[in-house]
């Protein structure tokens, strides 16, 4: 910690005492935050300088345009550095025996505090500039779903101070944690897992984004027409089919390269550890390092997720089902609760067992299948999903645009087999079972999810049966919990067997609402 870290509170504050007989020192953020802010603004200004200079040069000449851009950049950098200096001067924090407090602001002073007993997460991140300077951003959260008021962010502090805060705020007495599973490192990165990056849904999305970026940037420079003409010249002597296939391959290749780069940035140096005190810690990141901590006493299960592309290659990822992960965390960090990236399925099951301190993973338990009627419902949905757009295109083709008849034929030829395949796959994926202390439900095809939820964590059941489900003799059972997604559903289970499953999973919770048919004789 730097020498200037400990400071006195502002004059007039009477809150030095954190509890009876306790006095704590206020601390400031690291003063190098001003340098970080200035350097980031330099990068932004440099990126914007080229298009702005080109735009101004046509009106004022190149020399005057460069001068104006330099003056504007200096003003922007100076304002950013001055603003961050004021923020640094007016921000202080302290960790007391009972509360963590943060005071900040100049004209609008904000004084916020979190009770230490309510703190659920202390996560550390550091972008490349912060890593070079030995700094981290500390995010302290209670896990309450109340937006930013449930978190405190210290941006930045020295790395050693961030680690000290994380250990101190998450320190718990080791009580009531069953099992004797190993501590320390549970799993580390295997570079061979990178082979799953190109088959994720990220690859085509990045490819499409790259194509869109090329057109957008060319439009900024007024060269979009030239770009289109250039592509037209390249394919002037080829058929339309060859051009489309070639461009599609190029887009996919760009997406694959992007997916590989994104995977390396996100998961390089990955490792999952169990720390003394009952805390699971995930560390990862190449350029931006991330450290996420999850208390085991808040863990209610795991979700083994298998997106279609990854599943076809026999892989899955493991997400934590845990309380104390606020909605704002999930929105800003979509992978905030991921314990294991896409890895071979046996590895995923082993990690799930280690995390749950179980001998065998409940995610690998044999499941009770759902009745044939559930498969029929999925086939009917697939049929209507294909029939409606085909019918609309056919009508419009007959009445207005004849070419739509060909697109309707293409949609039917591709959509119907694909729909049947996905419907049958979704049916085969349905299942549920009780495995020790966990209830397991599985569903999905494009994104298959096998959720193992601790039975003690179920706080309610929702039984849903539509008119068509009643005719088919099936129903959907949703286990409600305070953790993870909040609800996990067994879709289209046999009505009688499904109710027995829910009744046995949490004895006494559903019985008051069940009507048993008296046994004959």
C-alpha positions as a Python dict, from the first residue, in 0.01 Angstrom:
ca = {
    (1, 'X'): (0, 0, 0),
    (2, 'X'): (138, 343, -86),
    (3, 'X'): (228, 581, 194),
    (4, 'X'): (-54, 824, 110),
    (5, 'X'): (-321, 555, 136),
    (6, 'X'): (-420, 635, 494),
    (7, 'X'): (-598, 970, 519),
    (8, 'X'): (-812, 1156, 766),
    (9, 'X'): (-1181, 1204, 699),
    (10, 'X'): (-1316, 1543, 599),
    (11, 'X'): (-1357, 1804, 871),
    (12, 'X'): (-1689, 1776, 1041),
    (13, 'X'): (-1726, 1399, 994),
    (14, 'X'): (-1811, 1227, 1317),
    (15, 'X'): (-1806, 869, 1184),
    (16, 'X'): (-1457, 752, 1271),
    (17, 'X'): (-1592, 486, 1501),
    (18, 'X'): (-1711, 172, 1321),
    (19, 'X'): (-1837, 6, 1633),
    (20, 'X'): (-1799, 21, 2010),
    (21, 'X'): (-1435, 79, 2088),
    (22, 'X'): (-1329, 47, 1722),
    (23, 'X'): (-1147, 314, 1522),
    (24, 'X'): (-1041, 261, 1162),
    (25, 'X'): (-837, 468, 918),
    (26, 'X'): (-974, 604, 597),
    (27, 'X'): (-783, 514, 281),
    (28, 'X'): (-764, 666, -63),
    (29, 'X'): (-759, 499, -401),
    (30, 'X'): (-423, 474, -574),
    (31, 'X'): (-319, 814, -714),
    (32, 'X'): (-202, 651, -1037),
    (33, 'X'): (-566, 643, -1140),
    (34, 'X'): (-502, 990, -1287),
    (35, 'X'): (-228, 847, -1510),
    (36, 'X'): (-452, 558, -1616),
    (37, 'X'): (-735, 796, -1706),
    (38, 'X'): (-500, 1018, -1908),
    (39, 'X'): (-352, 724, -2100),
    (40, 'X'): (-694, 579, -2179),
    (41, 'X'): (-806, 918, -2310),
    (42, 'X'): (-491, 938, -2523),
    (43, 'X'): (-591, 609, -2687),
    (44, 'X'): (-947, 731, -2749),
    (45, 'X'): (-819, 1061, -2892),
    (46, 'X'): (-572, 881, -3118),
    (47, 'X'): (-844, 651, -3251),
    (48, 'X'): (-1074, 945, -3329),
    (49, 'X'): (-799, 1169, -3468),
    (50, 'X'): (-770, 1010, -3814),
    (51, 'X'): (-1136, 1033, -3928),
    (52, 'X'): (-1179, 1380, -3773),
    (53, 'X'): (-863, 1509, -3942),
    (54, 'X'): (-974, 1375, -4279),
    (55, 'X'): (-1315, 1534, -4233),
    (56, 'X'): (-1172, 1875, -4141),
    (57, 'X'): (-893, 1877, -4399),
    (58, 'X'): (-1136, 1915, -4687),
    (59, 'X'): (-1268, 2237, -4532),
    (60, 'X'): (-970, 2399, -4356),
    (61, 'X'): (-668, 2230, -4516),
    (62, 'X'): (-452, 1954, -4373),
    (63, 'X'): (-225, 2177, -4158),
    (64, 'X'): (-510, 2359, -3985),
    (65, 'X'): (-701, 2034, -3939),
    (66, 'X'): (-404, 1869, -3765),
    (67, 'X'): (-361, 2173, -3539),
    (68, 'X'): (-728, 2176, -3438),
    (69, 'X'): (-726, 1803, -3370),
    (70, 'X'): (-412, 1831, -3153),
    (71, 'X'): (-558, 2118, -2952),
    (72, 'X'): (-883, 1930, -2905),
    (73, 'X'): (-699, 1614, -2800),
    (74, 'X'): (-491, 1804, -2542),
    (75, 'X'): (-802, 1968, -2399),
    (76, 'X'): (-981, 1632, -2382),
    (77, 'X'): (-687, 1460, -2212),
    (78, 'X'): (-643, 1747, -1965),
    (79, 'X'): (-1013, 1748, -1872),
    (80, 'X'): (-1015, 1371, -1822),
    (81, 'X'): (-704, 1381, -1601),
    (82, 'X'): (-836, 1678, -1399),
    (83, 'X'): (-1173, 1509, -1349),
    (84, 'X'): (-1013, 1189, -1229),
    (85, 'X'): (-780, 1384, -998),
    (86, 'X'): (-1083, 1545, -833),
    (87, 'X'): (-1245, 1201, -803),
    (88, 'X'): (-929, 1064, -641),
    (89, 'X'): (-909, 1355, -395),
    (90, 'X'): (-1275, 1322, -300),
    (91, 'X'): (-1293, 942, -270),
    (92, 'X'): (-1202, 748, 41),
    (93, 'X'): (-1298, 414, 191),
    (94, 'X'): (-1249, 214, 508),
    (95, 'X'): (-1310, -141, 625),
    (96, 'X'): (-1433, -163, 982),
    (97, 'X'): (-1531, -452, 1201),
    (98, 'X'): (-1896, -424, 1098),
    (99, 'X'): (-1916, -216, 780),
    (100, 'X'): (-1735, -120, 459),
    (101, 'X'): (-1781, 248, 377),
    (102, 'X'): (-1717, 455, 63),
    (103, 'X'): (-1745, 833, 44),
    (104, 'X'): (-1711, 1011, -289),
    (105, 'X'): (-1830, 1315, -483),
    (106, 'X'): (-1763, 1690, -503),
    (107, 'X'): (-2089, 1875, -551),
    (108, 'X'): (-2306, 1571, -480),
    (109, 'X'): (-2139, 1380, -199),
    (110, 'X'): (-2237, 1013, -174),
    (111, 'X'): (-2179, 822, 148),
    (112, 'X'): (-2247, 453, 116),
    (113, 'X'): (-2180, 153, 335),
    (114, 'X'): (-2232, -222, 329),
    (115, 'X'): (-2266, -444, 633),
    (116, 'X'): (-1980, -695, 628),
    (117, 'X'): (-2211, -981, 721),
    (118, 'X'): (-2408, -918, 399),
    (119, 'X'): (-2107, -916, 166),
    (120, 'X'): (-2123, -1211, -74),
    (121, 'X'): (-1857, -1135, -336),
    (122, 'X'): (-1528, -952, -371),
    (123, 'X'): (-1413, -968, -733),
    (124, 'X'): (-1092, -828, -879),
    (125, 'X'): (-1037, -716, -1238),
    (126, 'X'): (-748, -540, -1406),
    (127, 'X'): (-728, -422, -1767),
    (128, 'X'): (-387, -415, -1940),
    (129, 'X'): (-288, -65, -1821),
    (130, 'X'): (-377, -152, -1463),
    (131, 'X'): (-181, -477, -1485),
    (132, 'X'): (129, -292, -1606),
    (133, 'X'): (100, -54, -1310),
    (134, 'X'): (15, -326, -1056),
    (135, 'X'): (-341, -204, -993),
    (136, 'X'): (-681, -375, -970),
    (137, 'X'): (-1045, -274, -951),
    (138, 'X'): (-1223, -422, -649),
    (139, 'X'): (-1597, -483, -673),
    (140, 'X'): (-1765, -560, -340),
    (141, 'X'): (-2121, -692, -364),
    (142, 'X'): (-2399, -811, -138),
    (143, 'X'): (-2580, -1002, -412),
    (144, 'X'): (-2904, -811, -354),
    (145, 'X'): (-3112, -734, -663),
    (146, 'X'): (-3115, -359, -608),
    (147, 'X'): (-2886, -234, -883),
    (148, 'X'): (-2568, -43, -811),
    (149, 'X'): (-2667, 33, -452),
    (150, 'X'): (-2579, -325, -356),
    (151, 'X'): (-2216, -290, -466),
    (152, 'X'): (-1913, -76, -386),
    (153, 'X'): (-1638, -32, -644),
    (154, 'X'): (-1283, 71, -557),
    (155, 'X'): (-1119, 173, -885),
    (156, 'X'): (-824, 132, -859),
    (157, 'X'): (-620, 12, -562),
    (158, 'X'): (-279, -162, -553),
    (159, 'X'): (-297, -533, -629),
    (160, 'X'): (-172, -627, -281),
    (161, 'X'): (-445, -414, -125),
    (162, 'X'): (-708, -577, -346),
    (163, 'X'): (-595, -924, -239),
    (164, 'X'): (-597, -815, 126),
    (165, 'X'): (-951, -682, 96),
    (166, 'X'): (-1070, -998, -76),
    (167, 'X'): (-925, -1225, 193),
    (168, 'X'): (-1045, -1007, 478),
    (169, 'X'): (-1400, -953, 356),
    (170, 'X'): (-1461, -1314, 254),
    (171, 'X'): (-1304, -1469, 561),
    (172, 'X'): (-1556, -1703, 722),
    (173, 'X'): (-1540, -1966, 989),
    (174, 'X'): (-1527, -2309, 829),
    (175, 'X'): (-1844, -2464, 968),
    (176, 'X'): (-2114, -2681, 825),
    (177, 'X'): (-1939, -2761, 496),
    (178, 'X'): (-1984, -3135, 439),
    (179, 'X'): (-1739, -3363, 264),
    (180, 'X'): (-1364, -3395, 264),
    (181, 'X'): (-1288, -3312, -97),
    (182, 'X'): (-951, -3176, -190),
    (183, 'X'): (-855, -2815, -143),
    (184, 'X'): (-627, -2601, -352),
    (185, 'X'): (-637, -2623, -731),
    (186, 'X'): (-936, -2821, -861),
    (187, 'X'): (-872, -2775, -1234),
    (188, 'X'): (-647, -2564, -1457),
    (189, 'X'): (-654, -2465, -1821),
    (190, 'X'): (-588, -2732, -2080),
    (191, 'X'): (-487, -2550, -2403),
    (192, 'X'): (-657, -2824, -2606),
    (193, 'X'): (-995, -2686, -2495),
    (194, 'X'): (-949, -2404, -2746),
    (195, 'X'): (-1079, -2641, -3013),
    (196, 'X'): (-1432, -2579, -2883),
    (197, 'X'): (-1418, -2202, -2947),
    (198, 'X'): (-1487, -2216, -3324),
    (199, 'X'): (-1800, -2432, -3279),
    (200, 'X'): (-1966, -2196, -3033),
    (201, 'X'): (-2238, -1949, -3134),
    (202, 'X'): (-1984, -1671, -3083),
    (203, 'X'): (-1804, -1755, -3410),
    (204, 'X'): (-2085, -1673, -3659),
    (205, 'X'): (-2185, -1370, -3451),
    (206, 'X'): (-1831, -1233, -3466),
    (207, 'X'): (-1812, -1307, -3838),
    (208, 'X'): (-2130, -1111, -3904),
    (209, 'X'): (-2006, -829, -3681),
    (210, 'X'): (-1678, -816, -3877),
    (211, 'X'): (-1865, -787, -4209),
    (212, 'X'): (-2086, -514, -4066),
    (213, 'X'): (-1783, -330, -3929),
    (214, 'X'): (-1617, -326, -4272),
    (215, 'X'): (-1924, -168, -4428),
    (216, 'X'): (-1970, 81, -4142),
    (217, 'X'): (-1608, 200, -4142),
    (218, 'X'): (-1608, 234, -4520),
    (219, 'X'): (-1924, 444, -4490),
    (220, 'X'): (-1752, 674, -4237),
    (221, 'X'): (-1479, 745, -4494),
    (222, 'X'): (-1727, 774, -4779),
    (223, 'X'): (-1587, 467, -4949),
    (224, 'X'): (-1870, 218, -4911),
    (225, 'X'): (-1947, 232, -5284),
    (226, 'X'): (-1584, 160, -5369),
    (227, 'X'): (-1580, -138, -5133),
    (228, 'X'): (-1891, -282, -5295),
    (229, 'X'): (-1745, -223, -5641),
    (230, 'X'): (-1420, -392, -5537),
    (231, 'X'): (-1608, -703, -5426),
    (232, 'X'): (-1810, -691, -5747),
    (233, 'X'): (-1493, -682, -5958),
    (234, 'X'): (-1350, -983, -5774),
    (235, 'X'): (-1657, -1195, -5856),
    (236, 'X'): (-1750, -1048, -6193),
    (237, 'X'): (-1677, -1373, -6378),
    (238, 'X'): (-1828, -1609, -6121),
    (239, 'X'): (-2183, -1723, -6060),
    (240, 'X'): (-2401, -1581, -5787),
    (241, 'X'): (-2389, -1912, -5599),
    (242, 'X'): (-2009, -1919, -5595),
    (243, 'X'): (-1996, -1556, -5479),
    (244, 'X'): (-2238, -1622, -5192),
    (245, 'X'): (-2052, -1936, -5082),
    (246, 'X'): (-1714, -1759, -5100),
    (247, 'X'): (-1834, -1461, -4895),
    (248, 'X'): (-1999, -1694, -4642),
    (249, 'X'): (-1673, -1888, -4603),
    (250, 'X'): (-1484, -1561, -4555),
    (251, 'X'): (-1731, -1445, -4290),
    (252, 'X'): (-1710, -1780, -4109),
    (253, 'X'): (-1329, -1773, -4123),
    (254, 'X'): (-1327, -1423, -3973),
    (255, 'X'): (-1566, -1545, -3703),
    (256, 'X'): (-1345, -1845, -3622),
    (257, 'X'): (-1037, -1623, -3586),
    (258, 'X'): (-1234, -1383, -3367),
    (259, 'X'): (-1371, -1666, -3152),
    (260, 'X'): (-1022, -1808, -3099),
    (261, 'X'): (-888, -1467, -3001),
    (262, 'X'): (-1179, -1400, -2765),
    (263, 'X'): (-1138, -1741, -2602),
    (264, 'X'): (-767, -1682, -2541),
    (265, 'X'): (-834, -1339, -2394),
    (266, 'X'): (-1108, -1466, -2162),
    (267, 'X'): (-970, -1800, -2044),
    (268, 'X'): (-591, -1779, -2058),
    (269, 'X'): (-433, -1867, -1719),
    (270, 'X'): (-767, -2012, -1605),
    (271, 'X'): (-775, -2209, -1283),
    (272, 'X'): (-1041, -2304, -1030),
    (273, 'X'): (-933, -2325, -667),
    (274, 'X'): (-1089, -2408, -332),
    (275, 'X'): (-948, -2174, -69),
    (276, 'X'): (-941, -2216, 310),
    (277, 'X'): (-1263, -2083, 457),
    (278, 'X'): (-1490, -2246, 199),
    (279, 'X'): (-1447, -2017, -103),
    (280, 'X'): (-1428, -2118, -469),
    (281, 'X'): (-1210, -1884, -673),
    (282, 'X'): (-1194, -1859, -1053),
    (283, 'X'): (-894, -1675, -1201),
    (284, 'X'): (-854, -1611, -1574),
    (285, 'X'): (-772, -1360, -1845),
    (286, 'X'): (-485, -1278, -2080),
    (287, 'X'): (-503, -899, -2119),
    (288, 'X'): (-772, -822, -1863),
    (289, 'X'): (-729, -1040, -1554),
    (290, 'X'): (-1035, -1142, -1357),
    (291, 'X'): (-1080, -1302, -1018),
    (292, 'X'): (-1428, -1419, -910),
    (293, 'X'): (-1496, -1565, -564),
    (294, 'X'): (-1802, -1773, -468),
    (295, 'X'): (-1873, -1880, -112),
    (296, 'X'): (-1955, -2249, -94),
    (297, 'X'): (-2218, -2190, 172),
    (298, 'X'): (-2406, -1987, -92),
    (299, 'X'): (-2375, -2259, -355),
    (300, 'X'): (-2705, -2436, -432),
    (301, 'X'): (-2593, -2652, -722),
    (302, 'X'): (-2442, -2645, -1069),
    (303, 'X'): (-2575, -2609, -1422),
    (304, 'X'): (-2402, -2816, -1690),
    (305, 'X'): (-2460, -2621, -2013),
    (306, 'X'): (-2418, -2777, -2359),
    (307, 'X'): (-2477, -2542, -2655),
    (308, 'X'): (-2551, -2741, -2969),
    (309, 'X'): (-2216, -2694, -3147),
    (310, 'X'): (-2012, -2771, -2837),
    (311, 'X'): (-2233, -3068, -2746),
    (312, 'X'): (-2178, -3227, -3088),
    (313, 'X'): (-1808, -3238, -2999),
    (314, 'X'): (-1876, -3397, -2658),
    (315, 'X'): (-1808, -3091, -2443),
    (316, 'X'): (-1992, -2884, -2181),
    (317, 'X'): (-1931, -2594, -1947),
    (318, 'X'): (-2019, -2570, -1577),
    (319, 'X'): (-2201, -2272, -1422),
    (320, 'X'): (-2260, -2216, -1053),
    (321, 'X'): (-2614, -2199, -915),
    (322, 'X'): (-2555, -1966, -626),
    (323, 'X'): (-2718, -1695, -421),
    (324, 'X'): (-2547, -1361, -387),
    (325, 'X'): (-2502, -1293, -760),
    (326, 'X'): (-2691, -973, -838),
    (327, 'X'): (-2867, -902, -1167),
    (328, 'X'): (-2637, -616, -1249),
    (329, 'X'): (-2341, -854, -1224),
    (330, 'X'): (-2503, -1095, -1467),
    (331, 'X'): (-2583, -818, -1716),
    (332, 'X'): (-2231, -676, -1712),
    (333, 'X'): (-2048, -1007, -1695),
    (334, 'X'): (-2238, -1278, -1881),
    (335, 'X'): (-1987, -1542, -1768),
    (336, 'X'): (-1964, -1418, -1410),
    (337, 'X'): (-2089, -1749, -1263),
    (338, 'X'): (-1897, -1982, -1499),
    (339, 'X'): (-1680, -2227, -1307),
    (340, 'X'): (-1545, -2417, -1609),
    (341, 'X'): (-1529, -2314, -1977),
    (342, 'X'): (-1626, -2560, -2248),
    (343, 'X'): (-1432, -2879, -2174),
    (344, 'X'): (-1477, -3254, -2242),
    (345, 'X'): (-1793, -3383, -2076),
    (346, 'X'): (-1608, -3621, -1835),
    (347, 'X'): (-1398, -3326, -1714),
    (348, 'X'): (-1714, -3118, -1664),
    (349, 'X'): (-1877, -3395, -1459),
    (350, 'X'): (-1562, -3436, -1248),
    (351, 'X'): (-1543, -3063, -1178),
    (352, 'X'): (-1914, -3056, -1090),
    (353, 'X'): (-1858, -3337, -838),
    (354, 'X'): (-1555, -3161, -685),
    (355, 'X'): (-1743, -2832, -656),
    (356, 'X'): (-2041, -3000, -487),
    (357, 'X'): (-1814, -3216, -267),
    (358, 'X'): (-1992, -3523, -404),
    (359, 'X'): (-1852, -3867, -479),
    (360, 'X'): (-2016, -3868, -822),
    (361, 'X'): (-2165, -3576, -1008),
    (362, 'X'): (-2547, -3559, -1008),
    (363, 'X'): (-2525, -3412, -1360),
    (364, 'X'): (-2412, -3754, -1481),
    (365, 'X'): (-2694, -3951, -1316),
    (366, 'X'): (-2929, -4154, -1547),
    (367, 'X'): (-3247, -3952, -1601),
    (368, 'X'): (-3612, -4050, -1612),
    (369, 'X'): (-3735, -3991, -1965),
    (370, 'X'): (-4055, -3806, -2052),
    (371, 'X'): (-4355, -3963, -2230),
    (372, 'X'): (-4388, -3987, -2608),
    (373, 'X'): (-4652, -3713, -2593),
    (374, 'X'): (-4374, -3466, -2504),
    (375, 'X'): (-4199, -3555, -2831),
    (376, 'X'): (-4522, -3508, -3025),
    (377, 'X'): (-4566, -3160, -2879),
    (378, 'X'): (-4219, -3062, -2999),
    (379, 'X'): (-4276, -3201, -3347),
    (380, 'X'): (-4600, -3002, -3377),
    (381, 'X'): (-4423, -2684, -3268),
    (382, 'X'): (-4150, -2743, -3526),
    (383, 'X'): (-4411, -2797, -3797),
    (384, 'X'): (-4594, -2473, -3720),
    (385, 'X'): (-4267, -2280, -3692),
    (386, 'X'): (-4188, -2381, -4051),
    (387, 'X'): (-4543, -2382, -4195),
    (388, 'X'): (-4640, -2024, -4099),
    (389, 'X'): (-4352, -1838, -4274),
    (390, 'X'): (-4372, -2074, -4575),
    (391, 'X'): (-4747, -2013, -4607),
    (392, 'X'): (-4704, -1635, -4580),
    (393, 'X'): (-4432, -1633, -4848),
    (394, 'X'): (-4642, -1856, -5073),
    (395, 'X'): (-4945, -1627, -5053),
    (396, 'X'): (-4736, -1318, -5117),
    (397, 'X'): (-4559, -1495, -5403),
    (398, 'X'): (-4887, -1585, -5573),
    (399, 'X'): (-5038, -1240, -5526),
    (400, 'X'): (-4746, -997, -5546),
    (401, 'X'): (-4386, -1116, -5577),
    (402, 'X'): (-4333, -1443, -5765),
    (403, 'X'): (-3973, -1481, -5643),
    (404, 'X'): (-4111, -1547, -5293),
    (405, 'X'): (-4236, -1881, -5420),
    (406, 'X'): (-3874, -1992, -5455),
    (407, 'X'): (-3781, -1863, -5107),
    (408, 'X'): (-4083, -2047, -4966),
    (409, 'X'): (-3964, -2366, -5133),
    (410, 'X'): (-3614, -2314, -4989),
    (411, 'X'): (-3751, -2250, -4639),
    (412, 'X'): (-3961, -2567, -4657),
    (413, 'X'): (-3674, -2779, -4792),
    (414, 'X'): (-3433, -2660, -4523),
    (415, 'X'): (-3662, -2574, -4233),
    (416, 'X'): (-3869, -2892, -4216),
    (417, 'X'): (-3580, -3141, -4181),
    (418, 'X'): (-3398, -2904, -3945),
    (419, 'X'): (-3712, -2856, -3737),
    (420, 'X'): (-3770, -3231, -3711),
    (421, 'X'): (-3408, -3288, -3611),
    (422, 'X'): (-3420, -3020, -3339),
    (423, 'X'): (-3758, -3140, -3212),
    (424, 'X'): (-3641, -3500, -3179),
    (425, 'X'): (-3317, -3384, -3017),
    (426, 'X'): (-3510, -3167, -2770),
    (427, 'X'): (-3731, -3465, -2680),
    (428, 'X'): (-3433, -3694, -2625),
    (429, 'X'): (-3283, -3429, -2397),
    (430, 'X'): (-3580, -3412, -2161),
    (431, 'X'): (-3536, -3579, -1825),
    (432, 'X'): (-3535, -3549, -1447),
    (433, 'X'): (-3420, -3752, -1148),
    (434, 'X'): (-3341, -3731, -778),
    (435, 'X'): (-2970, -3791, -714),
    (436, 'X'): (-2879, -3784, -347),
    (437, 'X'): (-2925, -3432, -210),
    (438, 'X'): (-2997, -3290, -555),
    (439, 'X'): (-3285, -3282, -799),
    (440, 'X'): (-3173, -3284, -1161),
    (441, 'X'): (-3371, -3149, -1457),
    (442, 'X'): (-3256, -3136, -1819),
    (443, 'X'): (-3406, -2965, -2124),
    (444, 'X'): (-3315, -2777, -2438),
    (445, 'X'): (-3154, -2849, -2773),
    (446, 'X'): (-2985, -2535, -2908),
    (447, 'X'): (-2879, -2473, -2548),
    (448, 'X'): (-2916, -2790, -2342),
    (449, 'X'): (-2908, -2738, -1967),
    (450, 'X'): (-2866, -3004, -1698),
    (451, 'X'): (-2930, -2832, -1366),
    (452, 'X'): (-2846, -3009, -1040),
    (453, 'X'): (-3023, -2810, -768),
    (454, 'X'): (-2985, -2879, -398),
    (455, 'X'): (-3317, -3005, -269),
    (456, 'X'): (-3285, -2796, 47),
    (457, 'X'): (-3261, -2487, -173),
    (458, 'X'): (-3608, -2535, -326),
    (459, 'X'): (-3852, -2286, -173),
    (460, 'X'): (-4156, -2361, -388),
    (461, 'X'): (-4307, -2550, -681),
    (462, 'X'): (-4506, -2416, -975),
    (463, 'X'): (-4720, -2675, -1154),
    (464, 'X'): (-4834, -2567, -1500),
    (465, 'X'): (-5072, -2765, -1722),
    (466, 'X'): (-5233, -2609, -2028),
    (467, 'X'): (-5540, -2746, -2204),
    (468, 'X'): (-5323, -2924, -2461),
    (469, 'X'): (-5098, -3064, -2189),
    (470, 'X'): (-5400, -3204, -2006),
    (471, 'X'): (-5509, -3378, -2326),
    (472, 'X'): (-5160, -3528, -2358),
    (473, 'X'): (-5135, -3627, -1990),
    (474, 'X'): (-4824, -3416, -1921),
    (475, 'X'): (-4739, -3112, -1712),
    (476, 'X'): (-4443, -2882, -1640),
    (477, 'X'): (-4293, -2860, -1292),
    (478, 'X'): (-4084, -2557, -1194),
    (479, 'X'): (-3865, -2563, -884),
    (480, 'X'): (-3833, -2212, -741),
    (481, 'X'): (-3513, -2113, -562),
    (482, 'X'): (-3334, -1800, -448),
    (483, 'X'): (-3022, -1899, -642),
    (484, 'X'): (-2910, -1888, -1003),
    (485, 'X'): (-3186, -1829, -1257),
    (486, 'X'): (-3447, -1852, -980),
    (487, 'X'): (-3646, -2133, -1145),
    (488, 'X'): (-3561, -2470, -1301),
    (489, 'X'): (-3826, -2660, -1496),
    (490, 'X'): (-3898, -3021, -1590),
    (491, 'X'): (-4099, -2970, -1909),
    (492, 'X'): (-4379, -3202, -2019),
    (493, 'X'): (-4325, -3472, -1758),
    (494, 'X'): (-4580, -3747, -1709),
    (495, 'X'): (-4850, -3595, -1486),
    (496, 'X'): (-4855, -3864, -1219),
    (497, 'X'): (-4483, -3941, -1219),
    (498, 'X'): (-4392, -3570, -1224),
    (499, 'X'): (-4600, -3492, -916),
    (500, 'X'): (-4442, -3785, -732),
    (501, 'X'): (-4099, -3651, -831),
    (502, 'X'): (-4176, -3305, -687),
    (503, 'X'): (-4331, -3456, -374),
    (504, 'X'): (-4027, -3675, -304),
    (505, 'X'): (-3777, -3401, -387),
    (506, 'X'): (-3896, -3174, -104),
    (507, 'X'): (-4122, -3375, 130),
    (508, 'X'): (-4408, -3176, 277),
    (509, 'X'): (-4390, -2882, 34),
    (510, 'X'): (-4634, -3001, -233),
    (511, 'X'): (-4852, -3249, -39),
    (512, 'X'): (-5111, -2996, 84),
    (513, 'X'): (-5201, -2921, -278),
    (514, 'X'): (-5217, -3279, -408),
    (515, 'X'): (-5538, -3476, -452),
    (516, 'X'): (-5467, -3847, -424),
    (517, 'X'): (-5702, -4097, -590),
    (518, 'X'): (-5811, -4360, -333),
    (519, 'X'): (-5678, -4707, -403),
    (520, 'X'): (-5937, -4950, -537),
    (521, 'X'): (-6084, -5215, -306),
}
